[in-house]
Amino acid sequence: MVSLKSIFAIVPSAHAVQTVIKGFKALPTDNRSRLVGVHPSPMPVAYGLASDIALNTLIAAQTEAAETERISSERAFAEACTREAISYEWRSNKTTDYLIGSWARAADLVIHPEPPEVYATGLPPVEEIVFASGRPVLVIPSNWKAGPIGQQVIVAWDGSREATRAVFDALPILLKSTSVRIVSVEGYRDEPIRQFTPGDDIAATLSRHGVPAESHAFRGRLGSVRAELEAQALDIGADLIVMGCYGHSRFREMVLGGVSRSMLKNIPCPLLLSN
């Protein structure tokens, strides 16, 4: 079975470490797999201050808070990896989201936790990492109860390049699945769906790889593609949704399609995005 060997994880705070570790352990790995923790240290920013003294004071406070968070994150990550006997590496720098994305280009997959808002300081937007890295990004919701990832899978399918990329990026996970439902929804022309494309061919290709895939095409009735995907996920008890992340990065302006944007606002279960 294909295993993921290099998994990068965005670790914005010590509170996100357990989500990262549990996510890593739920993925197909082996004794050569390595977890690389990446801590985004936000650059100090100040606006509308009346004096240089106030500006310097605020920047110093921001810098101190960021350094404290970096140290606690690194310590928690190292302790957790050591405790779980996980081969690991740590990277941290005052950097941009784009540079973090460029680091992640060497990854088989990137774990991006969605921590509670109070712990989200410096957390790069998911779309920044998806577009900058070119790698599949596994977004784990903050309310995720640790368990399997990829046993019961929903694949959002419209026949696009992005959806195709997502399917094959997810293949190491799909190979260990017990059920993969390829979902094609017709009837929502306001969503970023170029044409209605049933998933029969991609289901057949996955089946040849040994993936238990079935195509499920229908006309939507619930008001949005997001609602249809959530209903399908509930129907099979999905622990993973795989979908293409739509958009472009010209002049660094990221524009997400309607489905992927709405899914990111309230993630029902772990979500694998790829572009």
C-alpha positions in Angstrom: 0.0 0.0 0.0 1.2 3.5 -0.8 2.2 5.5 2.3 2.6 9.2 2.8 6.3 9.8 3.6 6.5 13.6 4.1 3.7 15.3 5.8 3.9 19.0 6.7 1.6 20.5 9.3 0.8 24.1 10.1 1.3 24.5 13.9 0.1 28.0 14.8 0.0 27.3 18.6 0.5 24.6 21.2 -3.2 24.1 21.3 -3.2 22.9 17.7 -0.5 20.2 18.3 -2.9 17.4 19.4 -5.0 17.9 16.3 -2.0 17.7 14.1 -0.7 14.5 15.9 -4.0 12.8 15.8 -4.4 13.7 12.1 -1.0 12.4 11.3 -1.7 9.1 13.0 -5.0 8.7 11.1 -3.2 8.9 7.7 -1.5 6.0 5.8 2.2 6.3 7.0 5.0 3.9 7.8 8.3 3.8 9.7 9.9 6.1 7.1 7.3 8.8 7.3 8.2 12.2 8.7 6.1 15.0 10.2 7.4 18.5 9.6 5.9 21.1 11.9 5.8 24.6 10.4 5.1 27.6 12.7 4.0 30.8 11.0 5.3 33.8 13.0 3.2 36.8 12.1 5.1 40.0 11.3 4.2 42.8 13.8 1.7 45.3 12.3 0.4 48.6 13.7 -2.0 51.1 12.3 -3.2 54.6 13.3 -0.9 55.2 16.3 -0.3 58.8 17.5 3.4 58.6 18.3 6.5 56.6 17.6 6.6 55.6 21.3 3.2 54.0 21.1 4.2 52.3 17.8 7.4 50.9 19.3 5.6 49.7 22.4 2.9 47.9 20.4 5.4 46.3 18.0 7.5 45.1 21.0 4.4 43.6 22.6 3.4 41.8 19.4 7.0 40.5 18.9 7.1 39.2 22.4 3.7 37.5 22.2 4.7 35.9 18.8 8.0 34.6 20.3 6.2 33.2 23.3 3.8 31.4 21.1 6.6 30.0 18.9 8.5 28.6 21.9 5.4 27.0 23.4 4.4 25.5 20.0 7.8 24.0 19.4 8.0 22.5 22.8 4.5 21.0 22.6 5.2 19.6 19.2 8.5 18.1 20.1 7.1 16.5 23.3 4.1 15.1 21.4 6.2 13.6 18.6 8.7 12.1 21.0 5.9 10.6 23.1 4.3 9.1 20.0 7.6 7.9 18.5 7.0 10.1 15.4 10.0 11.1 13.3 9.8 14.9 13.1 11.3 18.2 12.2 10.5 21.8 13.2 10.6 24.9 11.1 9.8 28.5 12.1 10.5 31.9 10.7 9.0 35.4 10.5 7.7 34.8 7.0 4.8 35.3 4.6 2.1 32.7 3.9 3.6 32.4 0.4 7.0 31.3 1.8 5.3 28.7 4.0 3.5 27.5 0.9 6.8 27.1 -0.9 8.3 25.1 2.0 5.3 22.8 1.7 5.9 22.0 -2.0 8.1 19.1 -0.8 5.2 17.5 1.1 3.1 14.6 0.1 0.3 16.3 2.1 -0.2 19.3 4.3 -2.2 19.2 7.5 -3.9 22.5 8.3 -5.8 22.5 11.7 -8.7 24.8 12.2 -8.2 25.8 15.8 -10.7 27.9 17.9 -10.5 31.5 16.9 -8.8 32.5 20.1 -5.8 30.3 19.2 -5.7 31.3 15.5 -3.0 34.0 15.7 -0.8 33.8 12.6 -2.7 30.9 11.1 -2.3 31.2 7.3 -5.6 31.1 5.4 -6.2 27.6 3.9 -6.5 28.9 0.4 -3.1 30.6 0.7 -1.5 27.3 1.4 -3.5 25.4 -1.2 -2.5 27.8 -4.0 1.0 28.6 -2.9 2.1 25.0 -2.2 0.4 23.1 -5.1 0.0 20.2 -2.6 -3.1 18.6 -1.2 -4.2 20.3 2.1 -6.1 18.3 4.7 -8.2 20.8 6.8 -9.1 19.3 10.2 -12.1 21.1 11.9 -11.6 22.3 15.5 -14.4 20.1 16.7 -13.1 16.9 15.1 -13.2 13.9 17.4 -10.1 11.9 16.7 -10.9 8.9 14.6 -10.3 7.4 11.2 -9.7 9.6 8.1 -10.6 8.1 4.8 -12.6 5.0 5.6 -15.9 6.5 4.3 -15.2 9.2 1.7 -17.2 11.6 -0.3 -15.5 12.9 -3.5 -17.1 16.1 -5.0 -16.9 15.6 -8.7 -17.6 17.9 -11.7 -15.1 16.6 -14.2 -12.8 19.6 -13.8 -9.1 19.7 -13.7 -9.2 20.7 -10.0 -11.5 17.8 -9.1 -9.3 15.4 -11.0 -6.2 16.7 -9.2 -7.9 16.3 -5.9 -8.8 12.6 -6.6 -5.3 11.6 -7.5 -3.7 13.6 -4.7 -6.0 11.7 -2.3 -5.2 8.3 -3.8 -2.9 7.1 -1.0 -5.8 7.7 1.4 -8.5 6.3 -0.9 -6.5 3.0 -1.3 -7.3 2.2 2.4 -11.0 3.3 2.2 -13.9 0.9 2.7 -16.3 3.1 0.7 -15.8 6.0 -1.7 -18.8 7.8 -3.2 -18.2 10.0 -6.2 -20.9 12.6 -6.0 -21.9 14.7 -9.1 -24.7 17.2 -8.5 -26.7 18.8 -11.4 -28.9 21.9 -11.2 -26.8 24.6 -9.5 -25.6 26.9 -12.3 -24.5 29.6 -9.9 -21.9 27.2 -8.5 -18.4 26.9 -10.2 -19.4 23.8 -12.1 -18.4 24.0 -15.8 -20.7 21.2 -16.9 -22.5 18.2 -15.3 -20.1 15.3 -15.5 -21.1 12.0 -13.9 -18.2 10.2 -12.2 -18.5 6.9 -13.9 -15.1 7.0 -15.6 -13.2 8.2 -12.6 -15.0 5.6 -10.4 -13.9 2.9 -12.9 -10.3 4.2 -12.9 -10.2 4.2 -9.0 -11.7 0.7 -9.0 -8.8 -0.6 -11.2 -6.5 0.8 -8.5 -8.4 -1.3 -5.9 -10.5 1.6 -4.5 -14.1 0.7 -3.6 -15.5 3.6 -5.6 -19.1 4.1 -6.9 -20.5 6.9 -8.9 -23.6 8.7 -7.6 -25.0 11.4 -9.9 -28.3 13.2 -9.3 -30.2 16.5 -9.6 -29.8 18.6 -6.5 -32.9 19.6 -4.5 -31.4 21.1 -1.3 -30.5 24.6 -2.5 -26.8 24.3 -2.9 -24.0 22.0 -3.7 -22.6 22.4 -0.2 -26.0 21.2 1.3 -26.0 18.2 -1.1 -22.4 17.2 -0.1 -23.2 17.5 3.6 -26.3 15.3 3.1 -24.3 12.7 1.2 -21.6 12.8 3.9 -24.2 12.3 6.6 -25.8 9.4 4.6 -22.6 7.3 4.6 -21.1 8.6 7.8 -18.2 10.2 5.9 -14.9 10.9 7.7 -13.4 12.7 4.7 -14.6 14.9 1.9 -12.3 15.3 -1.1 -12.8 18.3 -3.5 -11.0 20.6 -5.9 -10.2 24.1 -4.7 -11.2 26.5 -7.4 -9.6 29.9 -8.1 -6.5 31.6 -9.5 -3.6 33.4 -7.9 -2.9 36.1 -10.5 -1.3 39.1 -8.6 -1.7 37.0 -5.4 -5.5 37.6 -5.4 -7.0 34.3 -4.3 -10.6 33.8 -5.5 -12.3 30.6 -4.2 -15.2 29.1 -6.0 -18.6 29.1 -4.2 -18.5 25.4 -3.0 -15.0 25.4 -1.6 -15.5 28.8 0.0 -18.7 27.7 1.7 -17.2 24.4 2.9 -14.3 26.2 4.6 -16.7 28.4 6.5 -18.1 25.5 8.5 -16.2 22.2 7.9 -18.5 19.2 8.6 -15.5 16.7 8.7 -11.9 16.6 7.6 -11.7 18.1 4.1 -9.0 17.5 1.6 -8.5 20.3 -0.9 -6.3 20.4 -4.0 -5.7 22.7 -6.8 
